[in-house]
Amino acid sequence: IWVHCAHNGSGYFTVYGDEALQSDHFNSRLSFGDTQTVWARTGYLGFLRRTELTDASGERHDALYVVGALDEAMELRGMRYHPIDIETSVIRTHKSIME
């Protein structure tokens, strides 16, 4: 999930001055399309989905679903797994696991 607005932060306050981390999170640009806009990377994976929900004007809008933190995800054989997916799979394997 990347965000861009007038209220984006410009960096972290740190006594160590790790500019590489700040540049990665706060000064990201797209490699295609509008390459001049500066984005802030949140570190989360998400997706947009059309919903039946409406805003105050009565227009339908998309909802943002947050899948999880990219730092917590595990990659195995080219697939990305989030902890909640593994937990849900384990819970569904047998009813006595939750007891």
C-alpha positions in Angstrom: 0.0 0.0 0.0 1.5 3.3 -1.1 -0.1 6.7 -0.2 0.3 10.2 -1.5 -1.3 13.3 0.0 -0.3 16.7 1.3 0.0 15.3 4.9 2.6 12.5 4.2 5.5 12.5 6.6 8.9 13.3 5.3 10.8 10.7 7.4 11.5 9.1 10.8 13.1 10.9 13.6 16.2 9.0 14.4 19.5 9.7 16.2 21.3 7.3 13.9 20.3 9.0 10.7 19.5 6.0 8.6 18.6 7.8 5.4 18.4 4.6 3.3 15.4 3.4 5.3 13.8 6.9 5.1 14.4 7.1 1.3 12.9 3.6 0.8 9.7 4.4 2.7 9.1 8.1 2.2 10.6 9.0 -1.2 9.3 6.2 -3.5 8.4 6.8 -7.1 6.6 4.7 -9.7 8.8 3.3 -12.5 6.0 3.9 -15.0 3.2 6.4 -15.6 3.5 9.4 -13.3 7.2 9.1 -12.2 7.3 12.6 -10.6 4.9 11.9 -7.7 6.5 11.0 -4.4 4.8 8.2 -2.5 5.1 6.9 1.0 5.3 3.1 1.3 3.4 1.8 4.3 4.9 -1.7 4.4 1.5 -3.4 4.1 0.0 -5.4 1.3 -3.6 -4.7 0.4 -6.1 -4.6 -2.4 -9.1 -2.5 -3.5 -12.4 -4.1 -4.1 -15.7 -2.6 -5.4 -18.4 -2.8 -2.6 -22.1 -2.1 -2.3 -21.3 0.5 0.3 -22.2 4.1 -0.6 -20.8 7.4 0.6 -22.8 10.5 1.7 -23.5 11.4 -2.0 -25.0 8.0 -2.7 -22.1 6.9 -4.9 -20.7 3.3 -4.6 -17.0 3.2 -3.6 -14.1 0.8 -3.3 -12.9 -0.5 0.0 -9.3 -1.1 0.9 -8.6 -4.5 2.4 -5.3 -4.8 4.3 -3.8 -8.3 4.0 -0.9 -7.9 6.4 2.6 -6.5 7.0 5.1 -7.4 4.3 7.8 -7.8 7.0 5.8 -10.7 8.5 5.2 -12.5 5.2 7.2 -15.6 4.4 8.1 -16.6 0.9 8.2 -20.3 0.0 8.7 -21.6 -3.6 7.7 -18.2 -5.0 4.5 -17.9 -3.0 4.0 -15.3 -0.2 2.3 -16.5 3.0 1.0 -14.4 5.8 0.8 -15.6 9.4 -3.0 -15.3 9.5 -3.3 -17.7 6.5 -1.1 -20.3 8.2 -3.0 -19.9 11.5 -6.4 -20.3 9.7 -5.2 -23.4 7.8 -4.0 -25.1 11.0 -7.3 -24.2 12.9 -9.3 -25.7 10.0 -7.4 -29.0 10.0 -9.0 -30.4 13.1 -11.7 -29.2 15.5 -9.7 -30.2 18.6 -6.9 -27.7 17.9 -9.1 -24.9 19.1 -10.1 -26.6 22.3 
